Amino acid sequence: MKEFFRRALVALALLGTDAAQAVPELAAAAQVKAAVIYNLLLFIDWPRESAADDFRLCLFEGGALAAALETFADKPIHGRRLALRLVGNAPDDLRACSATAVEGGNPAALARAGAAAKTQPLLVIGEGTTAIDRGAMIGLATAGSRIVFDIDLAALRRARLGASSKLLRLARQVVE
């Protein structure tokens, strides 16, 4: 991973200093979002019957956020080990997932994850200010230099998930 960023920096340095400065900023933003996602997972309650050996956080793309989330692989979530999994387009790909993070707020991926959450306890986290309007239960957004999140509490409840009162107090907006 470090080798990837080193090569990207060298390549962008050849393009100019403004572009070279963008890679560390993007990587830092992705690291902050990854830390926020990990901590969000700690404050969501899943039904007992959904417990598997690993806590699977599924990702649709292998972008900067997916790379940053690797930092948290194998860390504990509700007594289980966090396992990251890239999913494709097969209908059953999300079946074994506890949560999914949709990088960039991809509308097709949000719609697919939202549909899966209607039949299983699946937390859907999306990026962008309109993520909860497009199917995410938790939407991450940037407000100035801060990462903020909105929660669609009704969608959480429909998926048989719960949110701690601490998490609800920290949210920028809770929609019911």
Rosetta blueprint (number, residue, H / E / L):
1 M L
2 K H
3 E H
4 F H
5 F H
6 R H
7 R H
8 A H
9 L H
10 V H
11 A H
12 L H
13 A H
14 L H
15 L H
16 G L
17 T H
18 D H
19 A H
20 A H
21 Q H
22 A H
23 V H
24 P H
25 E H
26 L H
27 A H
28 A H
29 A H
30 A H
31 Q H
32 V H
33 K H
34 A H
35 A H
36 V H
37 I H
38 Y H
39 N H
40 L H
41 L H
42 L H
43 F L
44 I E
45 D E
46 W L
47 P L
48 R H
49 E H
50 S H
51 A L
52 A L
53 D L
54 D E
55 F E
56 R E
57 L E
58 C E
59 L E
60 F L
61 E L
62 G L
63 G L
64 A H
65 L H
66 A H
67 A H
68 A H
69 L H
70 E H
71 T H
72 F H
73 A L
74 D L
75 K L
76 P E
77 I E
78 H L
79 G L
80 R E
81 R E
82 L E
83 A E
84 L E
85 R E
86 L E
87 V L
88 G L
89 N L
90 A L
91 P L
92 D L
93 D L
94 L L
95 R L
96 A L
97 C L
98 S L
99 A E
100 T E
101 A E
102 V E
103 E H
104 G H
105 G H
106 N L
107 P H
108 A H
109 A H
110 L H
111 A H
112 R H
113 A H
114 G H
115 A H
116 A H
117 A H
118 K L
119 T L
120 Q L
121 P L
122 L L
123 L E
124 V E
125 I E
126 G E
127 E E
128 G L
129 T L
130 T L
131 A H
132 I H
133 D H
134 R H
135 G L
136 A L
137 M L
138 I E
139 G E
140 L E
141 A E
142 T E
143 A E
144 G L
145 S L
146 R E
147 I E
148 V E
149 F E
150 D E
151 I E
152 D E
153 L H
154 A H
155 A H
156 L H
157 R H
158 R H
159 A L
160 R L
161 L L
162 G E
163 A E
164 S L
165 S H
166 K H
167 L H
168 L H
169 R H
170 L H
171 A L
172 R L
173 Q E
174 V E
175 V E
176 E L
